[in-house]
Amino acid sequence: MKMKLSIPFLSLLVAAAVPVFAQQEVALPAFELSSGTPLLVQAGSSGSVVGQGGNYAAALPDGGVFWLLNNLWVGESREDGQSAVWGIVDGAVALSRSTGPVARGATLDYVSDENGWPLSLLSGNPGEYSQARKFRPRAGVAAGGKYYVFYSVLNNFGPEFYDYFRVGQGLAWSENPAGPYQKAPGPGGQPLWNDIEPAFGSALWPDEDGWLYVYGRVMTEPGRYGAALARVKPEDLPLREKYSYYSVEAASGAWTDDVSEASVALEDAPEEFSVSYNDFLKSYLAVSLDQATGRVLARQAPEPWGPWSAGAALLACKEADYCEGAKEQAVFAADGGRKIFLTLEKKNVPYLYSVTFKQP
């Protein structure tokens, strides 16, 4: 049996007790790992995308993939392998009509203006003090003829590129994967969740039970994070009042309408991760980067809310590679989940790896 304490999010600014989990002892099967293949393959040219972060892939209903990108670095990729960055686009989308996992940069169609400059997926309006804000896409999904993107609202506090902090979490939607996207209004016209509530949309999974499970990173104590879990029917995605939250202490049962009663369902959650159901493993699979050790970890659970096993290392990253954003791209899984594909950013360039599990 697992034991854990729910985290009242209104008191997250003070130290809180860390939930205690009974981790499942689940052994990951032996596997073969491919060498990393860069998703961005650029010849020496100008006007090219030389780096991209985020790299959340979701399936298009008619085939292909749309990629949600936190940032794009646009500039010149030289023959010597060095890049000159001309500008950074905050949040973007790219389309690939290829259903194969090795869709290279040449096959990614970035949504751009008439001059070929990539467009931001979201922009602010005068009431949002937009010159001091970024809208960073997270996970997305196509459902009911619409395209939905969770996003973080980041506020500027200094002159450096990373001088931003999260002030809310929202959802945007469009009838076209290329946009334009419009923001779903939350309480008082603000984003759906505020800065002390979980960052829902860090990862998501549309399950066969008809629910869309949405994970949100949240601070459990200063310097430590977990992920809460919400569920919603796909047709109700823009409506905050339709979400319910997994809780181990709510009097109403395992799911509550009160986000302040939500429990941490996944420990040690980074900013980006993935959750999927893997038929071959007969379990849910969470993939993330452990920044402290540089290892990409896989954890298993019998249910979307856990209990989650201890992390098994899939690959390791050198400190000099400045790795970020490891996740499974479940849209590409093959052979009933026996073969999965991961992306991992190294020096702002995404690399693709395949993991093939061996039969027991």
VEXDREN-2710 file (C-alpha; in Angstrom, 1 decimal):
% VEXDREN-2710
k/r/px/py/pz
1/MET/0.0/0.0/0.0
2/LYS/1.2/3.5/-0.8
3/MET/1.0/6.3/1.7
4/LYS/1.2/10.0/0.8
5/LEU/0.0/13.4/2.0
6/SER/-2.0/15.7/-0.2
7/ILE/-0.4/19.1/-0.7
8/PRO/-2.6/22.2/-0.1
9/PHE/-1.3/24.4/-2.9
10/LEU/-2.2/27.6/-1.1
11/SER/0.6/26.9/1.3
12/LEU/3.3/25.9/-1.1
13/LEU/5.4/28.9/-0.3
14/VAL/6.3/27.4/3.0
15/ALA/8.1/24.1/3.5
16/ALA/5.8/21.1/3.4
17/ALA/6.2/17.5/4.3
18/VAL/7.2/15.3/1.4
19/PRO/4.7/12.6/0.5
20/VAL/5.9/9.1/1.3
21/PHE/5.4/6.6/-1.5
22/ALA/5.7/2.8/-1.5
23/GLN/7.5/2.4/-4.9
24/GLN/6.7/-0.6/-6.9
25/GLU/9.5/-3.0/-7.6
26/VAL/9.1/-3.5/-11.3
27/ALA/12.1/-4.6/-13.4
28/LEU/12.3/-3.0/-16.8
29/PRO/13.1/-5.7/-19.5
30/ALA/16.5/-5.7/-21.1
31/PHE/16.6/-3.4/-24.1
32/GLU/18.6/-2.2/-27.1
33/LEU/19.3/1.5/-27.5
34/SER/20.0/3.2/-30.8
35/SER/22.6/5.9/-31.2
36/GLY/21.1/9.4/-31.1
37/THR/20.0/10.9/-34.4
38/PRO/19.6/14.7/-34.6
39/LEU/16.1/15.8/-35.6
40/LEU/17.6/19.0/-37.0
41/VAL/19.8/18.3/-39.9
42/GLN/20.9/21.6/-41.5
43/ALA/23.2/22.2/-44.4
44/GLY/25.2/25.4/-44.4
45/SER/22.5/28.0/-45.1
46/SER/20.8/31.1/-43.8
47/GLY/17.3/31.6/-42.4
48/SER/17.3/28.2/-40.9
49/VAL/16.1/26.9/-37.5
50/VAL/19.3/26.0/-35.7
51/GLY/17.8/24.9/-32.3
52/GLN/14.4/24.0/-30.8
53/GLY/13.2/23.2/-27.3
54/GLY/10.1/21.5/-26.0
55/ASN/9.5/19.0/-28.8
56/TYR/6.1/17.7/-27.8
57/ALA/4.7/15.5/-30.6
58/ALA/1.0/14.7/-31.1
59/ALA/-0.8/12.8/-33.8
60/LEU/-2.8/14.5/-36.6
61/PRO/-6.1/12.7/-37.2
62/ASP/-5.4/12.3/-40.9
63/GLY/-1.8/11.1/-40.4
64/GLY/1.3/13.0/-39.6
65/VAL/2.4/14.8/-36.5
66/PHE/2.3/18.3/-35.1
67/TRP/5.2/19.4/-32.9
68/LEU/4.8/22.0/-30.1
69/LEU/8.1/23.8/-29.5
70/ASN/9.0/26.0/-26.4
71/ASN/11.5/28.0/-28.4
72/LEU/13.1/28.2/-31.8
73/TRP/16.6/29.5/-32.4
74/VAL/16.7/31.0/-35.9
75/GLY/19.9/31.9/-37.6
76/GLU/22.7/30.6/-39.8
77/SER/24.0/27.0/-39.8
78/ARG/27.5/27.1/-41.2
79/GLU/29.5/24.4/-42.9
80/ASP/31.9/24.2/-39.9
81/GLY/29.0/23.0/-37.7
82/GLN/28.8/26.3/-35.8
83/SER/25.6/28.4/-35.7
84/ALA/25.0/32.1/-35.6
85/VAL/21.7/32.9/-33.8
86/TRP/19.8/35.9/-35.2
87/GLY/16.7/35.6/-33.0
88/ILE/14.6/33.5/-30.8
89/VAL/10.9/32.7/-31.3
90/ASP/9.0/32.1/-28.1
91/GLY/6.8/29.1/-28.7
92/ALA/6.0/27.7/-32.1
93/VAL/4.5/24.8/-34.0
94/ALA/5.7/22.7/-36.8
95/LEU/4.0/20.1/-38.9
96/SER/5.3/16.9/-40.4
97/ARG/3.2/14.8/-42.8
98/SER/5.6/11.9/-42.2
99/THR/4.3/9.2/-39.8
100/GLY/7.8/7.8/-39.4
101/PRO/9.7/8.6/-36.3
102/VAL/12.8/9.9/-38.1
103/ALA/11.2/13.0/-39.5
104/ARG/14.2/15.2/-39.9
105/GLY/14.4/19.0/-39.9
106/ALA/14.0/19.0/-43.7
107/THR/10.5/17.5/-43.3
108/LEU/9.4/19.8/-40.5
109/ASP/7.2/22.6/-41.8
110/TYR/7.4/25.5/-39.3
111/VAL/4.4/27.8/-39.3
112/SER/6.0/31.0/-40.6
113/ASP/5.2/34.4/-42.0
114/GLU/5.6/35.4/-45.6
115/ASN/9.3/36.0/-45.1
116/GLY/9.9/32.5/-43.7
117/TRP/10.3/33.7/-40.1
118/PRO/8.6/31.2/-37.7
119/LEU/5.5/32.6/-35.9
120/SER/4.8/32.4/-32.2
121/LEU/2.1/30.0/-31.4
122/LEU/0.5/32.4/-29.0
123/SER/0.8/36.2/-28.5
124/GLY/-0.4/38.5/-25.8
125/ASN/-3.0/41.2/-26.0
126/PRO/-2.7/44.7/-24.5
127/GLY/-4.4/43.7/-21.3
128/GLU/-1.8/41.0/-20.6
129/TYR/1.2/43.3/-20.5
130/SER/2.6/41.1/-23.2
131/GLN/6.0/42.8/-23.6
132/ALA/7.0/41.2/-20.2
133/ARG/5.5/37.8/-20.9
134/LYS/6.2/34.6/-22.7
135/PHE/3.7/31.9/-23.6
136/ARG/5.5/28.5/-23.6
137/PRO/3.7/25.6/-25.2
138/ARG/3.6/22.3/-23.3
139/ALA/1.8/19.1/-24.3
140/GLY/-1.0/19.0/-26.8
141/VAL/-3.7/16.7/-28.3
142/ALA/-6.1/16.6/-31.2
143/ALA/-9.6/15.8/-30.1
144/GLY/-13.1/16.3/-31.5
145/GLY/-11.9/18.1/-34.6
146/LYS/-9.9/20.7/-32.6
147/TYR/-6.3/21.0/-31.5
148/TYR/-5.5/21.8/-27.9
149/VAL/-2.2/23.1/-26.4
150/PHE/-1.5/23.6/-22.8
151/TYR/0.9/26.5/-22.1
152/SER/2.8/28.2/-19.3
153/VAL/2.6/31.9/-18.8
154/LEU/6.0/33.2/-17.9
155/ASN/6.7/36.7/-16.5
156/ASN/9.9/38.6/-17.0
157/PHE/12.0/39.7/-13.9
158/GLY/15.4/40.5/-15.4
159/PRO/17.4/41.2/-18.6
160/GLU/18.7/37.6/-19.2
161/PHE/17.1/35.0/-21.5
162/TYR/16.1/32.8/-18.6
163/ASP/14.9/35.6/-16.3
164/TYR/11.3/34.4/-16.3
165/PHE/9.0/32.7/-13.7
166/ARG/5.7/31.0/-14.2
167/VAL/2.6/33.0/-13.3
168/GLY/-0.1/30.7/-14.6
169/GLN/-1.0/27.7/-16.8
170/GLY/-3.5/27.9/-19.6
171/LEU/-5.0/26.0/-22.6
172/ALA/-5.3/27.3/-26.1
173/TRP/-7.3/25.7/-29.0
174/SER/-7.6/26.0/-32.8
175/GLU/-9.5/24.3/-35.6
176/ASN/-6.3/24.1/-37.5
177/PRO/-3.1/22.5/-36.2
178/ALA/-1.1/25.5/-37.7
179/GLY/-3.4/27.9/-35.8
180/PRO/-4.2/30.6/-35.0
181/TYR/-4.8/29.5/-31.5
182/GLN/-7.0/31.3/-29.0
183/LYS/-6.7/31.1/-25.2
184/ALA/-9.5/29.5/-23.2
185/PRO/-10.6/31.9/-20.5
186/GLY/-10.1/30.9/-16.9
187/PRO/-11.4/32.5/-13.6
188/GLY/-11.7/36.3/-14.1
189/GLY/-10.3/36.1/-17.6
190/GLN/-7.0/34.8/-16.4
191/PRO/-5.4/31.4/-17.4
192/LEU/-7.1/28.3/-16.2
193/TRP/-4.7/27.8/-13.2
194/ASN/-2.7/30.3/-11.3
195/ASP/0.9/30.3/-10.2
196/ILE/0.5/28.3/-7.0
197/GLU/-1.6/25.6/-8.6
198/PRO/-0.1/22.7/-10.6
199/ALA/1.3/23.5/-14.1
200/PHE/-1.2/21.2/-15.8
201/GLY/-0.1/20.1/-19.3
202/SER/3.5/19.1/-18.3
203/ALA/2.4/15.7/-19.8
204/LEU/-0.9/14.1/-20.9
205/TRP/-2.3/10.8/-22.0
206/PRO/-5.7/10.2/-23.7
207/ASP/-6.6/6.8/-22.2
208/GLU/-8.9/4.1/-23.5
209/ASP/-11.3/4.7/-20.6
210/GLY/-12.4/7.9/-22.3
211/TRP/-10.6/10.3/-19.9
212/LEU/-7.7/12.6/-20.8
213/TYR/-5.2/12.4/-17.9
214/VAL/-3.2/15.6/-17.5
215/TYR/-0.2/15.9/-15.3
216/GLY/0.9/19.2/-13.7
217/ARG/4.2/19.9/-12.0
218/VAL/4.0/21.4/-8.6
219/MET/6.4/22.4/-5.8
220/THR/6.2/20.0/-2.8
221/GLU/8.9/21.9/-0.9
222/PRO/11.5/24.5/-1.8
223/GLY/13.7/23.0/-4.6
224/ARG/11.6/19.8/-4.9
225/TYR/8.8/19.0/-7.3
226/GLY/6.2/16.3/-8.0
227/ALA/3.3/16.1/-10.4
228/ALA/-0.4/16.3/-9.6
229/LEU/-3.0/14.6/-11.8
230/ALA/-6.2/15.8/-13.3
231/ARG/-8.7/14.2/-15.7
232/VAL/-11.2/15.6/-18.1
233/LYS/-13.3/14.4/-21.0
234/PRO/-11.7/15.6/-24.3
235/GLU/-14.8/17.6/-25.2
236/ASP/-14.6/19.6/-22.0
237/LEU/-10.9/20.5/-22.2
238/PRO/-11.4/24.3/-22.2
239/LEU/-13.7/24.3/-19.2
240/ARG/-11.9/24.4/-15.8
241/GLU/-15.0/23.4/-13.9
242/LYS/-15.1/20.0/-15.8
243/TYR/-11.7/18.9/-14.4
244/SER/-11.3/16.7/-11.4
245/TYR/-8.1/16.0/-9.5
246/TYR/-6.7/12.8/-8.0
247/SER/-6.6/12.9/-4.3
248/VAL/-5.9/10.4/-1.5
249/GLU/-7.5/12.5/1.2
250/ALA/-10.6/14.1/-0.3
251/ALA/-13.8/13.2/1.5
252/SER/-15.6/12.9/-1.9
253/GLY/-13.4/10.0/-3.0
254/ALA/-10.4/9.5/-5.2
255/TRP/-11.3/12.4/-7.5
256/THR/-12.2/15.8/-6.3
257/ASP/-13.4/19.1/-7.9
258/ASP/-11.2/21.1/-5.6
259/VAL/-7.7/21.5/-6.9
260/SER/-6.4/22.4/-3.4
261/GLU/-7.1/18.8/-2.4
262/ALA/-5.0/17.3/-5.2
263/SER/-2.3/14.9/-4.2
264/VAL/1.1/14.4/-5.7
265/ALA/0.8/11.3/-8.0
266/LEU/4.3/11.3/-9.4
267/GLU/7.4/12.1/-7.4
268/ASP/10.4/14.1/-8.6
269/ALA/8.8/15.4/-11.8
270/PRO/11.0/17.7/-14.0
271/GLU/9.6/20.5/-16.1
272/GLU/9.2/18.2/-19.1
273/PHE/8.3/14.5/-19.1
274/SER/5.9/12.0/-20.7
275/VAL/3.4/9.4/-19.6
276/SER/1.9/6.8/-21.9
277/TYR/0.4/3.3/-21.7
278/ASN/2.7/0.6/-23.1
279/ASP/1.0/-2.6/-24.2
280/PHE/4.2/-4.6/-24.3
281/LEU/5.1/-3.7/-20.7
282/LYS/1.4/-3.9/-19.6
283/SER/1.9/-0.8/-17.6
284/TYR/2.0/3.0/-17.8
285/LEU/5.4/4.4/-18.6
286/ALA/6.8/7.8/-17.5
287/VAL/10.0/9.0/-19.1
288/SER/12.0/12.0/-17.8
289/LEU/15.5/13.4/-17.3
290/ASP/17.1/13.3/-13.9
291/GLN/19.0/16.6/-14.1
292/ALA/21.2/15.8/-11.1
293/THR/22.6/12.6/-12.6
294/GLY/22.1/13.2/-16.3
295/ARG/20.2/9.9/-16.7
296/VAL/17.0/9.4/-18.7
297/LEU/14.8/7.4/-16.5
298/ALA/11.8/5.1/-17.1
299/ARG/9.2/4.4/-14.4
300/GLN/6.2/2.1/-14.5
301/ALA/2.9/2.0/-12.8
302/PRO/-0.3/-0.1/-13.1
303/GLU/-2.5/3.1/-13.1
304/PRO/-2.1/6.7/-14.3
305/TRP/-1.8/7.7/-10.6
306/GLY/0.7/5.1/-9.7
307/PRO/2.2/3.7/-7.6
308/TRP/5.3/4.4/-9.7
309/SER/8.4/2.2/-9.7
310/ALA/11.9/3.5/-9.0
311/GLY/13.5/4.9/-12.2
312/ALA/15.4/2.6/-14.5
313/ALA/18.1/4.3/-16.6
314/LEU/17.6/4.2/-20.4
315/LEU/20.6/6.3/-21.3
316/ALA/23.0/8.8/-19.8
317/CYS/23.9/12.3/-20.8
318/LYS/27.2/14.0/-20.5
319/GLU/27.3/17.2/-18.5
320/ALA/28.9/19.1/-21.3
321/ASP/25.9/18.3/-23.6
322/TYR/23.6/20.5/-21.5
323/CYS/20.7/18.0/-21.8
324/GLU/17.1/18.9/-21.3
325/GLY/13.6/17.8/-22.0
326/ALA/13.8/14.0/-22.2
327/LYS/10.4/12.3/-23.0
328/GLU/8.9/9.5/-25.0
329/GLN/7.2/10.4/-28.2
330/ALA/4.4/7.8/-27.9
331/VAL/2.9/8.7/-31.3
332/PHE/5.8/6.7/-32.9
333/ALA/5.6/3.6/-30.7
334/ALA/5.8/0.4/-32.7
335/ASP/5.3/-3.4/-32.4
336/GLY/2.8/-3.0/-29.6
337/GLY/5.1/-0.8/-27.5
338/ARG/8.0/-3.1/-27.8
339/LYS/9.8/-0.3/-29.6
340/ILE/9.5/3.2/-28.3
341/PHE/11.2/6.5/-29.3
342/LEU/12.6/9.2/-27.1
343/THR/13.7/12.7/-27.7
344/LEU/16.4/14.4/-25.7
345/GLU/17.7/17.9/-26.2
346/LYS/21.5/18.4/-26.3
347/LYS/22.8/22.0/-26.6
348/ASN/19.3/23.1/-27.8
349/VAL/19.1/20.4/-30.6
350/PRO/16.7/17.5/-30.2
351/TYR/18.1/14.0/-30.7
352/LEU/16.0/10.9/-31.3
353/TYR/16.7/7.5/-29.7
354/SER/14.9/4.2/-30.2
355/VAL/14.5/1.7/-27.3
356/THR/13.6/-1.9/-28.3
357/PHE/12.6/-4.1/-25.3
358/LYS/13.7/-7.7/-25.5
359/GLN/11.2/-10.5/-25.0
360/PRO/11.4/-12.0/-21.5
END
